[in-house]
């Protein structure tokens, strides 16, 4: 369902100066919109930092791999959508249903699971923040990958927590 390159979180400083052209306009639109209040279950307040956004991304990854539906429901906005390179859209409900029906969910602790996933799926990552909106962009550093998939996860700060709003994946030859 999801592209495996869309979830790892390795921060490489060299990526900080290169931004995809569509990041700034998307960030401006989301920041200006301000977002309607969404009532989420209470989670401990998270700081408004890059580290907290990356931790939220790791939490999402672990919840997805472990089949932790309650964590996914808290971490994903009700309007969450995953958009594939071909334009196909997967709603939040599909991601949650997939996690709920895992045949062999991971039992590895969340931090270890995220570290193992990063090692197996290295990416170059960049975090861009503006107010209550954060974008994490990913692309493969491997020149041997024919289709260099670039993904962006958009998080919004909602009632003290970073929650995923949309994931987009673009294929580049």
C-alpha positions in Angstrom: 0.0 0.0 0.0 2.6 2.6 1.1 5.9 3.1 -0.5 8.6 1.8 1.8 10.8 4.8 1.2 8.2 7.1 2.6 8.7 6.3 6.3 12.4 6.1 7.3 13.9 9.0 9.2 17.6 9.6 8.7 18.7 13.2 9.0 21.6 14.1 6.8 22.8 17.7 7.1 23.7 18.1 3.4 20.0 17.8 2.5 19.1 20.9 4.5 19.9 23.3 1.6 18.0 21.5 -1.1 14.2 21.8 -1.1 11.8 20.5 -3.7 10.1 23.4 -5.5 6.6 22.5 -4.3 7.5 22.5 -0.6 7.4 26.2 0.0 4.0 26.9 -1.7 2.5 23.8 0.0 3.8 25.0 3.4 2.5 28.5 2.9 -1.0 27.2 1.9 -1.2 24.9 4.9 0.1 27.6 7.3 -2.3 30.3 6.0 -5.3 27.9 6.1 -4.7 27.5 9.9 -6.7 24.3 9.9 -10.0 23.8 11.6 -9.7 22.4 15.1 -9.7 18.6 15.2 -10.6 16.8 18.4 -8.0 14.2 19.1 -7.6 11.9 22.0 -5.4 13.4 24.6 -1.7 12.6 24.1 1.2 14.0 26.1 2.1 17.5 24.8 4.9 17.3 22.3 7.3 20.2 21.7 7.2 22.2 18.4 10.6 21.1 17.3 12.1 19.1 14.4 13.1 16.4 16.8 9.5 16.1 18.0 8.3 15.8 14.4 10.8 13.1 13.7 9.8 11.3 16.8 6.2 11.5 15.7 7.2 10.0 12.3 9.0 7.2 14.1 5.9 6.6 16.3 3.8 6.4 13.2 6.2 3.9 11.6 6.3 1.7 14.6 2.5 1.8 15.0 2.1 0.8 11.4 4.6 -2.1 11.6 3.2 -3.3 15.0 -0.4 -3.2 14.0 -1.1 -0.6 16.8 -4.5 0.7 15.6 -5.0 3.0 18.7 -1.6 4.7 18.1 -2.4 5.2 14.3 -5.8 6.6 15.1 -4.1 9.2 17.4 -1.2 10.0 15.1 -3.2 10.3 11.8 -5.6 13.2 11.3 -9.1 12.1 10.3 -8.6 13.6 6.9 -5.2 11.8 6.3 -4.5 10.6 2.8 -1.7 8.7 1.2 -1.2 9.7 -2.4 0.8 7.3 -4.7 2.9 8.4 -7.7 0.1 7.3 -10.0 -2.4 9.6 -8.2 -4.2 6.8 -6.4 -5.3 8.0 -3.0 -5.5 5.7 0.1 -7.6 7.2 3.0 -6.7 6.9 6.7 -9.2 4.0 7.1 -7.2 1.9 4.5 -3.9 2.4 6.4 -5.6 1.5 9.7 -7.3 -1.5 8.3 -4.1 -2.8 6.8 -2.3 -2.4 10.2 -5.2 -4.1 12.0 -4.9 -7.1 9.7 -1.2 -7.7 9.8 -0.5 -11.4 9.6 2.8 -11.1 11.6 3.0 -7.8 13.4 6.4 -6.8 14.8 7.0 -7.2 18.5 10.3 -5.3 18.4 10.3 -2.2 20.6 9.4 1.0 18.7 12.8 2.7 18.8 14.6 -0.4 17.7 12.1 -1.1 15.0 12.6 2.5 13.6 16.4 2.2 13.7 16.3 -1.2 11.9 13.9 0.2 9.3 16.2 3.2 8.7 19.3 1.0 8.3 17.5 -1.2 5.8 15.9 1.8 3.9 18.3 4.7 4.0 17.1 8.0 2.8 18.1 11.7 2.7 15.6 13.7 4.8 14.7 17.3 5.3 12.4 18.8 7.8 10.8 22.2 7.1 8.7 23.9 9.8 6.4 26.9 9.8 4.2 27.5 12.7 1.9 24.5 13.3 2.9 22.8 10.1 5.9 20.6 9.4 7.0 18.8 6.2 9.4 15.9 6.1 10.8 15.2 2.7 12.6 12.0 1.7 14.5 10.7 -1.2 16.8 7.8 -1.8 20.5 8.5 -1.8 21.1 5.4 -3.9 22.0 6.3 -7.5 21.3 2.7 -8.6 17.6 3.1 -7.9 16.1 3.7 -11.3 13.0 5.5 -10.1 14.1 7.9 -7.3 11.0 8.1 -5.2 10.5 11.3 -3.3 8.0 11.5 -0.6 6.7 14.2 1.7 4.8 13.7 4.9 2.9 16.7 6.1 2.3 17.0 9.9 0.2 19.5 11.7 0.3 20.4 15.4 -3.1 19.6 16.8 -3.9 19.9 20.5 -0.4 19.3 21.6 0.7 16.6 19.2 2.2 16.3 15.7 -0.3 14.4 13.5 0.1 13.3 9.9 -2.2 15.0 7.4 -1.0 13.7 4.0 1.8 11.7 2.4 2.7 12.2 -1.2 5.0 10.1 -3.3 6.5 11.2 -6.6 8.5 9.0 -9.0 11.4 10.6 -10.8 13.4 8.8 -13.5 
